[in-house]
């Protein structure tokens, strides 16, 4: 292959790589009448003839050294977090998981005891989310540990929620609080540096008791099946939804681009835990950036008419309105605490 024909993958964002793959695959796809939604949302959506329920399918892959670091991430936590991340995609479609497959690529450094810990975490998450592991595959790896999960789920056709349904004047809402996972990562990386600088051969055990909340947000996040249950009980269907895996700015951008709308975020309304603020203060950093660009919170970001928001907040307290959907011409903007308005170039965030 000539140099002129070689484009380093580092030159492309994740979304652009996905678009390239989608363009190539679409040229040779077979009859897809039963595929309701393919590449481009949190899950693939598949119709089964004669049924009012749609099938959901998604996957998640964690690579050692990229998605987790065994220096500070216990293997049982790696397993639990991977399941939470995968199931979050199912919940982002307003669905419920049914089963999962787990594939692992094992390097020689991994012992039987370590495999047991990994699957203890996977098994615990499977029980918490009522999503049994029903199979998978095992192969070898010449470098680090790789774990991949594929999840199948289900959603009623009247309740399925895509990224593409947001309408002008809808409220933009988020569950939980943001930035905690990034704050936890900051603490873990700091302790790793201390360990490396002071002799990695020592039996160093950091005291993380003051940072328990944020460290848990990083190592063992919970995906939000509780609000999916609340939607069903209240007979509410969001107009659009996505899970916050990358970060609030990127995931908001994906939602509004898919819906063909604009948005105004209210920075003062973005929920941030006191523990997260304390970490930002300790590092002398802007906590708003933790919430806006941190990622891996696995909260749900969704839109709905104001009347539905009023019903929801009466019965479900862990949700906050953080913005309003605008016409596409308004783009993506944010009102700061001082009342100023910032404008974002969404093309630079893809």
N, C-alpha and C positions, 0 to 999 in steps of 0.2 A: 504494500500500500504506500503510495507516495505521500510525502509530507503535506502536500496541498490538500489531500483528501482526509487528513487526520485532524479531528477536532477533539482536543482533550475534554474529558467529561467534566473536569474542573471549571471549564469555561461556561458550563450550563448550570442553571439552578435545577432543583429537584422537579419543579413543575414543568420546566422546559423539556427535561428528559422524558417525563411522562407523556407530554404532547408529541414528542418525536415517536415514541413507542406506539402511541395511539394511532398516529397517522400511518405507520407501517402496517400494523396489524389490521386496520380497517380495510386495507386493499385486498386482503385475502381471507376475510371472515366468511364462514358458511352462513346459511340461513339463520337469522337471529330473531325470528318472530317472537320467541319466548323470552328474549332478553329485554326487560323493561328499561334498565339503566346499566351501562357497562362502565368503562374506565371514566373517571372524572368525579366520582362522589365518594363518600366514606365507604360504601359497600356496592358491590354489584347486586342488582335486583332482578330476580328471575320469576317468571310466571309459570305456574303449574296448571295445566288445563283443567277446568272444572272447579277450581278452588278460589275462594275469596281471599286466601292468604298468599302473600308473596314470600319467596325464599330470599334470604340475604346471605351474602358470602364475602368474607374479607380475610386478610392475612396480615401478619406482622412478623418482622425478622429482627433479631438482635444479634449484633456481631461484637465479640470481645474486642476492646480497644477502641471501638467506635460508639457503641450504644451503652456499654457498661464497662466498669473497671473493677476487676476482682480484688484490687488492693483495698477497696472500701465497700464494695457491694457484695454482701453475702449471697451465695447462690440461691438460697431459698427466696430471697428478696428479688433476685433477677427473674426467677420463675413466676412469682406472684405479679410483678410489675408487667411482664410481657403479656400475661393473660388480661390484666386490667386495660392495657393499651389496646389490645385487639378487640376486647368486648366494648370498649368505648366507641368504636366505629359502628357496632351494631346499635348501640343506644342512640347514636347520632342520627340514625335513620328512623328513630322511634320504634325500634323493634326489640325483640327478646332473643338471646342466644339459646341454641339448642344443643350443640355439640362442638367439639374441637379436635383437631389433629395436631400432633406435636412432632416436628422433625428436628433432629439434632445432628450436628457434625462435630465429632469429638477429636481433639488433639491428644497425643499420648500423655500429656501432663495431667489430664483429668482422671481422677481416681473413681472407683466405684462409689466410695463414700460421697464424693462431690456430686456425682450424678444423682444419688439419693436425695441430697439436699435440694438440688434443682427441682426435682419432681415433687418433693414435699411442698415447695412453694406453689408449684403448678396445681397440685392436688388441693391445697388449701383454698386457692382462688376458685377452682372448679366447684368446690362446695359452697363458698360464699355466694357465688353468682349462679348457682344451679346450672352449670354448664359442664357436663361430663366430658372427659377425654376418652375418645373412642378408638384411637389408633395413631399411626404416624410412621416415621422411618428413622433409621440410624445409619450414619455413614461416618467416614473418617475425615479429619481436617489436618492439613499440613501446617496450619498456623494456630489461630485461636479458636475458642469455642463459638459455635453459631447455633442459635436456637430460633426456630420458626414455628409460628402457630397459624393454622387456618381455622376459621370459625364459621359455622353455619347458623343462621338464625331465621326468624320468621316475623312478619308484620302483616297486619290486615291491610288490604289494598286501600281502605278509606283512611288509614292512619299513617301510611308511609310518608316520611318527610325527607325532602331533598335539600340540597344547598340552594336550589334555584327558585324558591317560591316566595322570597321576601317581596313585599309590596310597599309602595310609598306610604308613609305615615305609620307603618308598623313600628312597634317598640323593639329595640335590640336588648336582649336580656342575657344574663350569664348566671350560672350557678356558682355557689361556693365563693372562694377567694383566689386571687391570682398572684403569681410571683413566688409562692412558697417553695415550689420545686427548685427554682433557680437559686433561691436563698440557701436551700439545703445543699445544693451542689457546690456553692461557694464555700460553705463550711467544710464539706468533705474534702474538697481539693486543697484547702488550706491545711487541714490536718495531714493529708498525704505529703504535702511539701515539707511540713515539719518533720515527719517520719523519715523522709529521704535525706533531709539536711542533717539530721541528728543520728544517723546510723540505722539503716533499714534492718540491720541484723538484730537490733534490740527488740524486746517484747513490749513495744509501745502500744498502750491502750488509751486513746483520747477520751476525755470526759465530755460527752455530748449531751448531758442531761439538760443544759440550758437551751439546747437547740433541737429538742426532741420533735417538736411539731414540724419544723421545716425539713429536718432530715427524713422524717417519715414521708413527707410530701414528695421527696425525691426518690426514696428507695422503695416505698410500698404505697403508691398512689391508689386511690379508690376511684373506679369509674361510676358514673351517676345513674345506676339503675333505679334509684329511688324516685327521681323526678319523672322517669318514664312511667312508673307505676302511678304517680300522681296525675299525669296527663290522661291516662286511661280512666282513672276513677272519676275525674272531673269532666270527662268527655271533651277534652281540649286537644287540638292538633296544631302544633306550631306551623307557621307558613314556610319556614326554612330553618335548618339546623346543621351544625358542624361541631365536632369536638375540638377543644383547644389542645392540640398536640405540638404544633410548631411554636406559635405564640399568638397573642391576641391580635396583633397587627396583621400578621400574615393570614391567619384564619378568617379574620373579618374581611380582608381583601378577597379571599377566595369565595366567601359567601356572597358578597355584593357583586363580584364579577360574574358568578354563576347566575345570579338573579337579575343582572342588568340594571342595577340601581346604585345610588350613592348612599352615604351614611355620615352622620355626625356623631362622634363619640364624645362623652362628657368625662374628662379625666378625673374630675372630683368624685364621680360616682363609682369608679372602678373599685371593687372590693379588695382590700389588701389587709391581711391579718397583722395584728400587733407584733407577732413573732417575726414576720417577714420585715416589717419596718425596723425592728431592732437590729436585724442582721445588716440591713442597708446602712443604718446609722453607724454600726461598728466598722464597716468597710468605707464609710464616708462616701457613699454612692447614692444616686437618685433612685428611690424605691419605685417610682413610677416606671422606670425603665425595666425593673424586674418584672412588673406586671405586664407591660406592653410587649417586651421582647424576650422574656425568660423561657417560656415553653414548658412542655411536659406536665402541665397542671391537670389535664384530662377532665376539665370541667366542660359543660355544654354551653354553647353559644347559640341562641335561637331568636327568631323573630315571631311576633304575633300581634294582632290588633290590641289596642289599649283595653277594650272590654274584657278580653280573655286574660290579660295581665292582671286586671283587678280581681277576677275570680281566682286566679292562680295564687296570688300573694295572700289571699285570705286563708288559704289552706296549706300553703307550702312556703315556709319563711326563708329558705336558703336560696333566694333568687333576687337579683337586683337588675333594674333597668339602667343600662349604661349608654344608651344612644337611641337615635331615631333614624329610620330609613328615609332617604331623600331621593329626588329624581337623579338619574344617572349623571346629568349635566353638572351636578354639585360635587361629584367626585367623593373622595374620602377625606374627611376633615375631623378635627378634634378641638373642642372648646377646652382651654386650659383653666386651671383654678383661678387665674387672674382675669379671666373673661376674654382673652385673646383667642383667635382661631388659627390653628395650624392646618396646612393642607399637605396631603401626602401624594407623591407620585406613585400610583399603584403599579405602573410598569416597571419600576425599579425594585419592587418587592416580590415579583414573580420568580 
